[in-house]
Amino acid sequence: GADTISFGSSLAGETIVLSDEILISDDVTITGLGADQLTLDGNGDSRIFNIDDSLSESEIIVELSGLTLSNGFAIDGGAILNYENLTITDCIVSGNSASNSFFHAGGGIYSAAGSLTVSGSLFSGNSGYSGGGIATVNTMLTVTHSTFSGNTAQEGGGINFESPYQNDIYTASVTSCRFLQNNVTGNGAGILFEHGQASVSNSIFTGNISDRVGGGIANYWTTLFVENSTFHQNYARVYGGGISNGGIFSSEGGGDLTLLSSTLSENSTVNNGGGYYSNYGLTRIFNSTLSGNSTLHSGGGINVGRPIYVDTYSAPNVEGPAELEIFNSTITGNTANHRSGIYTIYQIEVTNSIIAGNPADESYPQNSDKITATSSIIQDSIESLLDPVLRDNGGTTKTHALLPLSAAINAGDNSTASNAGLINDQRGIGFPRIFDGIVDIGAFESQSLHFLVDSTLDTDDGNYSAGNLSLREAIKLSNESASVDTITFDASLFDQTLLLYNELVITDDVTIIGHGAAHLTLSGDGTRRLFRIDDGDAETSISVELSDFTLANGFAYYNSGGAFTIWNHCPFPMSCLQTIRPAFYMAGLFSVPAT
């Protein structure tokens, strides 16, 4: 029957050492005291659970939770061998190993049938030939909110998923997971997918190392969808530091991959495709960023169609056809000795995208010449185009923001973005893909702008790079934008005084926030007003909010404020102090309400 097994509180903090595996052949729920409170130990020479009712026409249901499974050892499935429907919740699977030298070992878990559902669990320090953490074949796999760290294998350091050859019956879903510092001597340090259908969403791959291909993910013949995920500082010695896609050992069919709203950054490889490599199948990239990836050979950001020359004993190596389509994406800061941005031997299509600032050897341009570009910016420099720093601009993945007055703003093709189904930019909900009527080029859509003043100088020289944006320039850029903007001040301006040599004119909605009245001062030279707030239209009014700074040494003649002249709506906060030389008729503040 469907029984429940639990543990007495007296076992809290204890380890149960097993002398042999536990066979489960009927429905059961086993509830531990918490993974940090109860451990089942295989003693280094025994698997922990064998889940099998020995009936191919039926599948039992087994649920495990609140346990640590460690030190298990077997030919397949060091901790668990599963042929049924298994759910694992809030468990730790650590330090297990499988000895199968050429098959789906599964250091932590090997599932050969049924289904495997994992949530809230940690797989660490497990080892096996395929699937250091988990190996599956003929299994429906679902993994959520789990971490795979420090697992090792020949193939698939964290997870190895396989469906029967050219069979899409079985699926894998990986959501909100982390793959950290897993290692393989073969392919797919984070995950290896072979055949079937798979999806990865809201997940992070960092510090994984492959001695062959796919530092983050290696994909062979699988229809793979990757969304809202980050691949950062992964390494593959041969191909695809971040992701490798394609049929390496066969000329029959290739894996199709869709990359949506994801970031591949600082991944590296020795040979080809520092960020992404594909030698077979169709790749479609939407709303994504490839930044700072590197290779010693070709395609620092992307390499498509380069033949692979490894493991030729298995089957002929292939180089295509590999196809690539890129929509509203940003490819910048990647390096290679040959084609630092994109290398391809096939014609590819690039739409509404930025490929810029990818330094390359002087003998070669940053991209191959087989690129058909529509409404895109492809150039050597990112000056005045992009923020050179990949940073958190909102959403789940990092992006390169467009600089104020960037040539990419309102320069894309709306119909292409709409036809591609792009509702938001890379950052997701709250960041609409088309803002101010026309889509921007690249993964980032410029919206309500946030200007960070990081210079004490009162200049307007058009240099808006890091360390050079003055308050005057920030206000000018805000006046020119169509959105309600915010201006703040860099931490380097804490306890500083900004000396103004002429009035600052505000003509559009803006919020300016200082470091606090005691820690930031805007000072005139005693001969001029500090702010004039006026949109120049008697029929309309703008909204201006100023807070958290001191206004000092302003001066104006006649019926004008020494600190302000206001011809529109401006709530004057108590958090702005005034030390103002009086005007002849009015001190500090002069306001004419908008009508």
C-alpha positions in Angstrom: 0.0 0.0 0.0 0.9 3.7 -0.1 2.6 4.0 3.3 4.4 6.8 5.0 7.7 6.4 6.8 9.0 9.1 9.2 11.7 9.3 11.9 11.6 9.9 15.6 13.0 13.2 17.0 15.7 11.2 18.8 17.4 10.7 15.5 17.9 14.4 14.9 21.5 15.0 14.0 22.2 11.3 13.5 23.6 9.3 10.6 22.2 5.9 9.7 24.9 3.8 8.1 23.6 1.1 5.7 25.1 -2.3 5.1 23.1 -2.8 1.9 20.8 -1.0 -0.5 17.1 -0.5 0.5 14.7 -1.9 -2.1 11.5 0.0 -2.6 8.9 -2.0 -4.6 5.6 -0.3 -3.6 4.2 3.2 -3.2 5.8 5.0 -0.2 6.5 8.4 1.2 9.7 8.8 3.3 9.9 12.0 5.3 13.1 12.8 7.0 13.8 15.3 9.8 15.4 17.8 7.4 18.5 17.4 5.2 20.7 19.0 7.9 19.2 16.7 10.6 19.3 13.1 9.2 21.8 11.4 6.9 21.5 8.0 5.2 25.1 6.8 4.5 26.0 4.1 2.0 29.3 3.4 3.8 31.2 3.7 0.5 30.2 0.3 -0.8 26.4 0.3 -1.1 23.7 2.1 -3.0 21.2 3.7 -0.7 17.8 3.2 -2.6 16.9 0.8 -5.4 13.4 1.8 -6.6 11.9 -0.9 -8.8 8.6 -2.9 -8.6 10.0 -5.3 -11.4 6.8 -4.7 -13.4 7.2 -3.0 -16.8 3.5 -2.4 -17.2 3.1 -0.4 -14.0 5.0 2.4 -12.1 4.9 3.0 -8.4 5.0 6.4 -6.8 7.9 7.2 -4.3 8.5 10.4 -2.5 11.6 11.3 -0.5 12.1 14.5 1.5 14.2 16.0 4.3 17.1 13.6 4.0 20.8 13.7 3.2 22.0 10.8 1.0 25.8 10.4 1.1 28.7 8.0 0.5 26.7 5.7 -1.7 28.4 3.6 -4.3 27.2 1.3 -7.1 27.7 0.5 -10.8 24.8 2.8 -11.7 23.1 5.3 -9.3 25.5 5.8 -6.4 22.7 7.0 -4.1 19.5 6.0 -6.0 18.6 3.7 -8.9 15.1 4.5 -10.2 12.7 2.7 -12.6 9.5 4.3 -11.2 8.0 7.7 -10.5 10.3 9.4 -8.0 9.9 12.8 -6.3 12.8 14.2 -4.3 12.2 17.4 -2.2 14.5 19.3 0.1 17.2 16.7 0.1 21.0 16.8 -0.1 22.7 14.2 -2.4 26.4 14.5 -1.7 29.6 12.5 -2.0 28.1 9.5 -3.9 29.8 7.7 -6.9 29.0 5.3 -9.7 31.6 3.0 -11.3 30.1 2.3 -14.7 32.9 3.1 -17.0 31.0 3.6 -20.2 27.3 4.2 -19.6 24.8 6.3 -17.7 26.4 5.9 -14.3 24.6 8.7 -12.3 26.9 9.4 -9.4 23.9 10.7 -7.4 20.9 9.4 -9.1 20.4 7.2 -12.2 16.8 7.0 -13.5 16.3 4.4 -16.3 12.5 4.7 -16.6 9.4 6.5 -15.3 9.8 10.0 -14.1 12.2 12.0 -11.8 11.1 15.2 -10.1 13.5 17.2 -8.0 12.9 20.4 -6.1 14.8 22.4 -3.4 17.7 20.0 -3.3 21.5 20.1 -3.4 23.7 17.8 -5.5 27.4 18.2 -4.5 30.6 16.3 -4.8 29.1 13.3 -6.7 30.9 11.5 -9.5 30.1 9.0 -12.3 30.9 8.4 -16.0 27.7 10.2 -17.2 25.8 12.5 -14.9 27.8 13.3 -11.9 24.7 14.5 -10.1 21.9 13.0 -12.1 21.8 10.7 -15.2 18.5 9.8 -16.9 17.4 7.8 -19.9 13.8 7.0 -20.9 12.8 9.3 -18.1 10.6 12.5 -17.8 12.9 14.9 -15.9 11.8 18.0 -13.9 14.3 19.9 -11.7 13.4 23.1 -9.9 15.1 25.4 -7.3 18.1 23.1 -6.9 21.8 23.5 -6.9 24.5 21.3 -8.6 27.9 22.1 -7.3 31.3 20.4 -7.6 30.1 17.2 -9.3 32.4 15.4 -11.8 31.9 13.1 -14.7 33.0 12.2 -18.2 29.8 13.6 -19.6 27.2 15.9 -18.0 28.8 17.1 -14.8 25.6 18.2 -13.2 23.0 16.4 -15.3 23.1 14.0 -18.2 19.7 13.7 -19.9 19.1 11.2 -22.8 16.1 10.3 -24.8 16.1 7.4 -27.3 17.8 8.3 -30.6 15.8 10.8 -32.6 12.9 10.4 -30.2 11.2 13.4 -28.7 8.9 11.5 -26.3 11.0 12.3 -23.2 11.4 15.9 -21.9 13.6 17.6 -19.4 12.7 20.8 -17.6 15.3 22.7 -15.5 13.9 25.9 -13.7 15.5 28.2 -11.2 18.6 26.1 -10.7 22.3 26.8 -10.2 25.2 24.9 -11.7 28.4 25.8 -10.0 32.0 24.5 -10.6 31.1 21.2 -12.0 33.8 19.5 -14.1 33.8 17.0 -16.9 36.6 15.4 -18.9 34.2 15.2 -21.9 31.2 17.3 -22.7 28.6 19.4 -20.9 30.1 20.4 -17.5 26.8 21.8 -16.3 24.3 19.8 -18.4 24.5 17.4 -21.3 21.3 16.9 -23.4 21.1 14.1 -25.9 17.9 13.9 -28.0 14.4 14.6 -26.8 13.1 18.0 -25.8 14.5 20.2 -23.1 14.1 23.7 -21.5 16.2 25.7 -19.1 14.9 28.8 -17.5 15.8 31.3 -14.8 19.0 29.4 -14.1 22.7 30.2 -13.5 25.8 28.4 -14.8 29.0 29.7 -13.3 32.6 28.3 -13.1 31.9 25.0 -14.8 34.8 23.4 -16.7 34.7 21.0 -19.7 37.8 19.4 -21.2 36.0 19.2 -24.5 32.8 21.1 -25.4 30.1 23.0 -23.6 31.3 24.6 -20.3 27.7 25.4 -19.4 25.6 23.2 -21.6 26.4 20.7 -24.4 23.4 19.9 -26.6 23.3 17.0 -29.1 20.2 16.6 -31.3 17.9 18.0 -28.6 15.3 20.7 -29.2 16.4 23.1 -26.5 14.8 26.3 -25.2 16.9 28.5 -22.8 15.3 31.5 -21.2 16.2 34.1 -18.6 19.4 32.4 -17.7 23.0 33.4 -17.1 26.2 31.7 -18.3 29.2 33.3 -16.6 32.9 32.3 -16.5 32.4 28.8 -17.8 35.2 27.1 -19.7 35.5 24.5 -22.5 38.9 23.5 -23.8 37.7 22.7 -27.3 34.4 24.5 -28.2 31.6 26.5 -26.7 32.7 28.0 -23.4 29.1 28.9 -22.5 26.9 26.6 -24.7 27.8 24.1 -27.4 25.0 23.0 -29.8 25.1 20.4 -32.5 25.6 16.8 -33.5 29.2 16.1 -32.9 29.3 12.4 -33.7 26.7 12.1 -36.4 25.8 13.7 -39.7 22.1 12.9 -39.2 20.2 15.7 -37.7 21.2 18.5 -35.3 19.9 20.2 -32.2 17.7 23.2 -32.6 18.3 25.8 -29.9 16.4 29.0 -28.9 18.1 31.5 -26.6 15.8 34.1 -25.1 16.5 36.9 -22.6 19.8 35.4 -21.4 23.3 36.6 -20.9 26.5 34.8 -21.8 29.5 36.6 -20.3 33.2 36.0 -19.7 33.0 32.4 -20.9 36.1 31.1 -22.7 37.5 28.3 -24.9 40.8 27.5 -26.5 39.4 26.7 -30.0 36.1 28.2 -31.2 33.0 29.9 -29.8 33.9 31.5 -26.5 30.3 32.3 -25.7 28.3 30.0 -28.1 29.2 27.3 -30.6 27.0 25.5 -33.0 28.0 23.1 -35.8 24.5 21.8 -36.6 20.9 22.7 -36.4 19.0 26.0 -36.2 19.9 28.6 -33.5 17.6 31.5 -32.8 18.7 34.2 -30.3 16.3 36.8 -29.0 16.7 39.6 -26.5 20.1 38.3 -25.3 23.5 39.6 -24.5 26.9 38.0 -25.3 29.6 40.0 -23.6 33.2 39.5 -22.7 33.5 36.0 -24.0 36.9 34.9 -25.5 38.6 32.3 -27.5 42.2 31.9 -28.8 40.9 31.0 -32.2 37.6 32.1 -34.0 34.3 33.5 -32.8 34.8 35.1 -29.4 31.1 35.7 -29.1 29.6 33.1 -31.5 31.0 30.5 -33.8 28.6 28.8 -36.3 29.6 26.0 -38.6 33.2 25.4 -37.7 33.9 21.6 -38.1 34.8 19.6 -35.0 37.7 17.2 -35.1 37.4 15.1 -32.0 36.5 11.5 -31.3 36.4 10.5 -34.9 36.2 6.8 -33.9 32.5 7.1 -33.3 31.2 8.6 -36.6 32.1 11.2 -39.1 32.4 14.7 -37.8 30.2 17.3 -39.4 30.1 21.1 -39.9 26.5 21.8 -40.8 24.3 23.0 -42.1 24.2 25.3 -39.1 21.8 28.2 -39.2 21.7 31.3 -37.0 19.1 34.1 -36.6 19.6 36.9 -34.1 16.9 39.4 -33.0 17.2 42.4 -30.7 20.4 41.2 -29.1 23.7 42.8 -28.0 27.1 41.2 -28.8 30.0 43.3 -27.4 33.3 43.0 -25.7 34.1 39.6 -27.0 37.7 38.7 -28.1 39.3 36.2 -30.5 42.3 36.0 -32.8 39.9 35.6 -35.7 36.4 37.2 -35.9 35.9 38.3 -32.3 32.2 39.0 -32.6 30.8 36.3 -34.9 32.5 33.7 -37.0 30.4 31.8 -39.5 30.8 29.9 -42.7 27.1 30.1 -43.4 24.9 33.0 -44.2 23.2 34.3 -41.0 20.5 36.9 -40.3 20.8 39.7 -37.8 17.9 42.0 -37.0 17.6 44.9 -34.6 20.9 43.9 -33.0 24.2 45.5 -31.9 27.5 43.8 -32.8 30.1 46.3 -31.7 33.2 46.8 -29.6 34.6 43.3 -30.2 38.3 43.8 -30.5 40.0 41.5 -33.0 43.4 40.9 -34.6 44.1 43.7 -37.1 44.3 41.1 -39.9 40.5 40.3 -39.5 37.4 42.3 -38.9 35.3 41.5 -35.8 32.7 39.6 -37.9 32.5 37.3 -40.9 31.2 38.7 -44.1 28.3 36.3 -44.3 25.9 38.4 -42.2 22.7 39.8 -43.6 21.9 42.7 -41.2 18.6 44.6 -40.9 18.1 47.6 -38.7 21.3 46.7 -36.8 24.4 48.5 -35.7 27.6 46.7 -36.7 30.8 48.7 -35.9 34.1 48.6 -34.1 33.4 51.2 -31.4 30.7 51.4 -28.7 31.5 55.0 -27.8 28.3 56.9 -27.2 26.4 53.7 -28.0 26.5 51.4 -25.0 27.4 51.4 -21.3 30.7 49.4 -21.5 29.9 47.8 -18.1 27.7 44.8 -18.0 25.5 45.5 -14.9 22.2 44.9 -13.2 19.8 47.2 -14.9 16.8 45.3 -13.6 15.4 41.9 -14.5 17.0 38.5 -13.8 20.0 38.9 -16.1 22.7 41.6 -16.6 22.6 43.9 -19.6 24.5 46.7 -21.3 22.3 49.8 -21.1 22.1 52.2 -24.0 23.7 55.5 -23.3 21.7 58.7 -23.5 21.3 59.8 -27.1 22.6 56.4 -28.3 22.2 55.8 -32.0 20.3 52.6 -31.1 17.4 54.4 -29.4 14.2 54.4 -31.5 16.2 53.0 -34.5 14.8 49.5 -34.9 12.1 47.9 -36.9 8.9 47.4 -35.0 7.4 44.8 -37.3 10.3 42.5 -36.9 10.2 42.7 -33.1 6.5 42.2 -33.1 6.6 39.3 -35.5 9.2 37.7 -33.3 6.8 37.9 -30.4 9.0 40.2 -28.3 6.7 41.8 -25.7 9.5 42.9 -23.2 13.2 43.6 -23.6 15.8 41.2 -22.1 14.9 42.3 -18.5 11.4 40.9 -18.8 8.1 42.1 -17.2 8.1 45.9 -16.5 10.4 46.7 -19.4 8.3 46.8 -22.6 10.1 46.0 -25.8 8.7 48.9 -27.7 8.9 52.2 -25.7 8.2 55.7 -27.0 6.7 54.3 -30.2 9.8 52.7 -31.8 11.8 49.7 -30.8 15.5 50.2 -29.8 18.3 48.2 -31.3 19.9 45.6 -29.0 18.7 43.6 -26.0 18.1 46.7 -23.8 15.1 49.1 -24.4 15.8 52.6 -23.2 12.9 53.8 -21.0 12.7 56.1 -18.0 16.3 57.1 -17.8 18.4 57.1 -14.7 21.4 59.5 -15.0 24.3 59.1 -12.5 26.2 62.3 -12.0 29.9 61.4 -11.4 31.7 64.6 -12.1 32.0 67.7 -9.9 32.8 69.9 -12.9 30.1 72.2 -14.3 30.7 71.2 -18.0 28.7 70.4 -21.1 31.2 69.0 -23.5 29.3 66.0 -24.8 31.5 63.4 -23.0 29.1 61.2 -21.0 31.5 58.4 -20.3 32.2 57.1 -16.8 33.6 59.8 -14.6 32.5 62.6 -16.9 28.8 63.2 -16.5 28.1 66.5 -14.9 24.8 67.7 -13.4 24.4 70.2 -16.2 24.8 67.4 -18.8 22.4 65.1 -16.9 19.7 67.8 -16.9 20.3 68.5 -20.6 19.9 64.8 -21.4 16.8 64.6 -19.3 15.3 67.6 -21.0 15.8 65.9 -24.4 14.3 62.5 -23.4 10.6 61.7 -23.6 10.4 60.0 -20.3 10.2 60.9 -16.6 13.9 60.7 -15.6 15.8 60.4 -12.4 19.1 62.0 -11.6 21.2 60.8 -8.7 24.9 61.3 -7.7 27.7 58.8 -7.6 29.2 57.8 -4.2 32.4 59.7 -5.1 30.4 62.9 -4.8 29.5 62.3 -1.1 30.4 65.3 1.0 31.2 67.3 -2.1 30.2 70.8 -3.4 29.3 71.2 -7.0 30.0 74.8 -8.1 27.7 76.1 -10.7 28.7 78.9 -13.1 25.3 79.4 -14.7 21.7 78.6 -13.9 20.5 75.0 -14.6 17.4 75.1 -16.8 14.9 72.3 -16.4 12.3 72.0 -19.2 10.9 68.4 -18.6 9.8 66.1 -15.9 12.6 65.0 -13.7 13.5 63.9 -10.1 16.9 64.9 -8.7 18.0 63.2 -5.5 21.2 64.0 -3.6 23.1 62.3 -0.8 21.3 64.3 1.9 21.4 68.0 2.7 24.4 67.6 4.9 26.4 65.6 2.4 25.9 67.4 -1.0 25.9 71.1 -1.9 25.0 72.8 -5.1 26.6 76.2 -4.9 26.4 79.3 -7.1 29.2 81.8 -7.4 27.1 84.5 -5.8 26.2 86.1 -9.1 23.6 83.8 -10.6 20.5 81.7 -9.9 20.9 78.0 -9.5 17.7 76.6 -11.1 15.2 77.9 -13.7 12.2 75.5 -14.1 10.2 76.3 -17.2 8.9 74.2 -20.1 8.2 77.3 -22.2 4.5 76.4 -22.6 1.9 78.3 -20.7 -0.7 75.6 -21.5 1.2 72.7 -19.9 3.1 72.0 -16.8 5.9 69.7 -15.9 6.6 67.9 -12.6 10.0 68.4 -11.0 11.1 66.9 -7.7 14.3 67.9 -5.9 15.5 66.4 -2.6 18.5 65.8 -0.3 21.0 68.5 -1.1 21.9 72.0 0.0 21.4 75.0 -2.3 23.9 77.8 -1.6 25.2 81.1 -2.9 22.5 81.7 -5.5 21.7 85.2 -6.7 19.1 86.8 -9.0 17.9 90.3 -9.8 14.4 91.7 -9.6 11.4 89.5 -8.9 13.3 86.2 -9.2 14.4 83.6 -6.8 18.1 83.3 -5.9 17.8 79.5 -5.8 14.8 78.9 -8.1 12.6 80.6 -10.6 9.6 78.2 -11.1 7.1 78.6 -13.9 5.6 75.1 -13.5 4.8 72.6 -10.8 7.7 71.9 -8.4 7.1 70.6 -4.9 10.0 72.1 -2.8 11.0 69.6 -0.2 12.2 70.3 3.3 15.2 68.1 2.6 16.7 70.8 0.4 18.2 73.6 2.6 18.8 77.1 1.3 21.7 79.4 2.0 20.7 81.9 -0.6 21.8 85.5 -1.2 18.5 87.4 -1.6 17.1 88.6 -4.8 16.2 92.3 -4.8 12.5 91.6 -4.3 12.4 87.9 -3.3 14.8 85.7 -1.4 15.5 82.1 -2.2 12.4 81.0 -4.2 10.2 82.7 -6.8 7.3 80.8 -8.2 4.6 81.6 -10.8 2.0 78.8 -10.7 1.2 77.1 -13.9 -2.3 77.7 -15.2 
